[in-house]
Amino acid sequence: RTPPPARGRDRTTLWGVLGIVLGLICCGVLGIIFGYLSIRDARRYGQSPLLGYLAIAFGVINIIGGAILRSTGNYPFWNND
């Protein structure tokens, strides 16, 4: 049984979409933060936390992928001169 929705603004989708977009494009850390906010609001308002989990996953993938690219010297716009 799900808890009754709390009063206030439900920003579950907003946080989730922001986390996915930022996690994929540029900032893995922001993706993780917005993913956490999405999961928090999903629990508070009785919504699905799927977008939050995706945002966290993409943020982690971005961080790991960026670290791998930096360590191999293949990171775009990274000047090794």
C-alpha positions as CSV (number, residue, x, y, z in Angstrom):
1,R,0.0,0.0,0.0
2,T,1.4,3.4,-1.0
3,P,1.4,6.3,1.4
4,P,-1.1,9.1,0.7
5,P,0.4,11.9,-1.4
6,A,2.0,14.7,0.6
7,R,1.0,18.3,0.1
8,G,3.2,20.6,-2.0
9,R,4.8,20.6,-5.4
10,D,5.6,17.2,-6.9
11,R,8.9,17.7,-8.8
12,T,9.7,14.1,-9.2
13,T,9.7,14.2,-13.0
14,L,11.6,17.5,-13.1
15,W,14.4,16.3,-11.0
16,G,14.6,13.0,-12.9
17,V,14.7,14.6,-16.3
18,L,17.3,17.2,-15.2
19,G,19.4,14.4,-13.7
20,I,19.2,12.2,-16.8
21,V,20.1,15.1,-19.2
22,L,22.9,16.5,-17.1
23,G,24.2,13.0,-16.3
24,L,24.4,12.1,-19.9
25,I,25.7,15.4,-21.4
26,C,28.1,17.0,-18.9
27,C,28.0,16.7,-15.2
28,G,27.8,13.2,-13.6
29,V,27.8,14.7,-10.1
30,L,24.7,16.9,-10.8
31,G,23.0,13.9,-12.4
32,I,23.5,11.9,-9.2
33,I,22.3,14.8,-7.1
34,F,19.1,15.4,-9.2
35,G,18.6,11.6,-9.2
36,Y,18.6,11.5,-5.5
37,L,16.1,14.5,-5.3
38,S,13.9,12.6,-7.8
39,I,13.9,9.5,-5.7
40,R,13.2,11.5,-2.5
41,D,10.2,13.2,-4.1
42,A,9.0,10.0,-5.6
43,R,8.8,8.4,-2.2
44,R,7.2,11.5,-0.7
45,Y,4.5,11.7,-3.3
46,G,3.9,8.0,-4.1
47,Q,5.4,8.2,-7.6
48,S,7.7,5.8,-9.4
49,P,11.4,6.4,-8.7
50,L,12.6,5.1,-12.1
51,L,13.7,8.4,-13.4
52,G,15.8,9.0,-10.3
53,Y,17.5,5.6,-10.6
54,L,18.2,6.3,-14.3
55,A,19.7,9.7,-13.5
56,I,22.0,8.2,-10.9
57,A,23.1,5.4,-13.3
58,F,23.8,7.8,-16.1
59,G,25.7,10.1,-13.7
60,V,27.9,7.2,-12.5
61,I,28.5,6.1,-16.1
62,N,29.5,9.6,-17.0
63,I,32.0,9.9,-14.1
64,I,33.5,6.5,-14.8
65,G,33.6,7.0,-18.6
66,G,35.2,10.4,-18.1
67,A,37.8,9.0,-15.8
68,I,38.7,6.2,-18.3
69,L,38.9,8.7,-21.2
70,R,41.2,11.0,-19.1
71,S,43.4,8.2,-18.0
72,T,43.9,6.9,-21.6
73,G,44.4,10.4,-23.0
74,N,41.4,10.3,-25.3
75,Y,39.3,12.8,-23.5
76,P,37.9,15.4,-26.0
77,F,39.2,18.9,-25.6
78,W,41.8,17.7,-23.2
79,N,45.1,19.3,-24.3
80,N,48.1,17.2,-23.3
81,D,50.7,19.7,-24.6
